[in-house]
């Protein structure tokens, strides 16, 4: 006669007291004496009760389990293994007998699955051994479970071995193996499995599980063509109407950048579930389409049957990136609070990140401090927000608080702190973090290595950054970009170009970031040939559609003296935005073509493009270099009156420089007094230069006093003052200023000019007589000097600011670097070739006058770029109109 479990209920204590009672003799007698009278399902219920009580040690459990019949504990094992712990199998005695059709068989099938859920590879291997002993290794269901278990535990090789040794494989076997490869990053292997299924002799046909496992692989690898083939296969097999397949297709097309196709599939789906909506919203959000993302979210809510869940919130939040998105962000936050989503750690962290990106760091903090349990990810979200959005010091404070709370930083924490140190240019703090990285063996992480590169580059330590770069075993494109752009930003264009060539020689295809850095380096070096080659690469790679690349190309050609090519690039742009107009206006401005710049500015307004602050800097610079004072003043007033753009220091600097060059020094100083902020050293420097040009010694001395107060260690300021005194013949003051330069320990830059011929750059220092072609250059200049003397050239010895005789001054003038470069260029190029010369200092009056006349007698265009602007010499005239 069987008894109900209620017979033993009085003897079963609450779970909390089970451990104290289990060894009592009374309890043992009652359980052992009545157990055989219980029905099997009640025996199983007792096993559940004992096993779910985690306070009972394993030995006591094992003792209890021995009281139960083998068939009982084996029949209960599947549920027990899945719902609690597969280690129960190891606590039990071997069954007295085994039948392949018995309950033991079903139990053994599910044990590997339980181990997979626990990610316990060691326990899974133990069960695998038991499977072999029980002669179940050839059972297809057990084999499938073992493949899945090893895959979940990351043991791909073991999963492949089990799969290969399976005598019989069904479709689940193949799907399991595809899943193993996919989840462990072996994308190509998982895709190859589909081919083997289709071409195999078993005649297996892919099912829904096959398709939904392979499509995410295509999305991850951006294998659009293969994804479309799988789409076609799904349609032929009648699987495309399945909601899981449709969701996977929408996800694949979205991640491959084909949102219209994804939306079409989404709209055709008549059985949308919450995953369908989340997938489409995530697709729009990933591409930054804020309007479409929120519009779809509203449609989802209006649908009525399906409510947004935590995943919906996580998918929509990344699109909130600006302050204008705050109202929408607050709506989502309110919805999440009403539905208690904020208790989800991922959702809370996402809100912290979103508020930080929208510039609301105080709201991000409130969300963070309202979290009951803060994980490392929570701290990272707020630290990253402060590091990326304007308060790096607070990021460092949070890092200290996190470590005090007992949490260990991870790679993301280190990346955020390194970014904060880079923004602060705190080399000492950055080195401390670098030490932590080395002590904890994190230097092999590519993300951290790139963060360290960025730190040292921001702190101006390019050599330290290069040591880290060279030590990286696996240099990805991001690390190459960081190092190349770092050289370019730190004024090392030669090194940037050398590293770029190394990147190409390693067979790596550069992206837009590397191209931007190379174009910038070419612009600094005036390396026209390499700039053209880079432009060609950008055209072939379809990178010219990128606004940054196109603007950099316009700037590169302009700074290499090719304003016509700059205009050609601009005219060829399909969509001209404000940045494009700004680039071409600035290009004409630096070439002194003020009227052309004005025409472009007016045309820009006519086509409906609103000028911004940078546009006015460009047009004011153009007016300054072209001597168009009244036009410049008109645009300065228009900027604020018509466009509501408040003048910044840069705008004032342009106008003050323009007035100074026009000899209107009193007006310039009046504008300085009217400025809402204090003038910087650039403004005082331009005024001092104007005083030197027009010989206003009294005003120059007052301005020099203010300039040296701001920048007491900049040699250019002392040189300007020295030249002011020299121009007035006050040689005693000249000697005094030069002695000050020596006492401070700074050194004046020597005049240097260079030119590029057939891809090679030739440099010339002032008075350089050690070049291989020095004698030829000297003879060429003597010949040119004789010819231009016949048409009016007279050496301007006032340009020699040294206390020496006239003959010596004339000899010094002959050694000026731009004269050497022009002579060399005429020697090495054929008739009619345009010469392009570049100089590190301002061109002197004597070289300017001489080059005008040389352009006439040799019938060539000579373009010289000094440290202020371009001069186009042709037919005895200069584009600057002698206004520089």
Secondary structure, DSSP 8 states (H G I E B T S, - for coil): --B-THHHHTT---GGGHHHHTT-HHHHHHHHHHGGGB-HHHHHHHHHHHHH-TTS-HHHHHHHHTTS-HHHHHHHHHHHHHHT-TTHHHHS---S---TTSHHHHHHHHHHHHHHHHT-HHHHHHHHHHHHHTT-TT-HHHHHHHHHHHHHTT-HHHHHHHHHH-SS--HHHHHHHHHHHHHTT-HHHHHHHHHHHHHSTT-----HHHHHHHHHHHHHHT-HHHHHHHHHHHHHTT-TTSHHHHHHHHHHHHHTT-HHHHHHHHHH-SS--HHHHHHHHHHHHHTT-HHHHHHHHHHHHHH-SS---HHHHHHHHTT--SGGGHHHHHHHHHHHHHTTGGGSHHHHHHHHHHHHHTT-HHHHHHHHHT-SS--HHHHHHHHHHHHHTT-HHHHHHHHHHHHHTT----HHHHHHHHHHHHHHT-HHHHHHHHHHHHHTT-TT-HHHHHHHHHHHHHTT-HHHHHHHHHH-SS--HHHHHHHHHHHHHTT-HHHHHHHHHHHHHTT----HHHHHHHHHHHHHHT-HHHHHHHHHHHHHTT-TTSHHHHHHHHHHHHHTT-HHHHHHHHHT-SS--HHHHHHHHHHHHHTT-HHHHHHHHHHHHHTT----HHHHHHHHHHHHHHT-HHHHHHHHHHHHHTT-----HHHHHHHHHHHHHTT-HHHHHHHHHH-SS---HHHHHHHHHHHHHHT-HHHHHHHHHHHHHH-TT-HHHHHHHHHHHHHTT-HHHHHHHHHHHHHHT------EEEEEETTEEEEEETT---STTHHHHHHHHHHHHHHHHTTT----GGG--SS--HHHHHHHHHT-HHHHHHHHHHHHS-TT--EEEEESS---HHHHHHHHHHHHHTT--EEEE-SS-EEEEETTEETTTT--
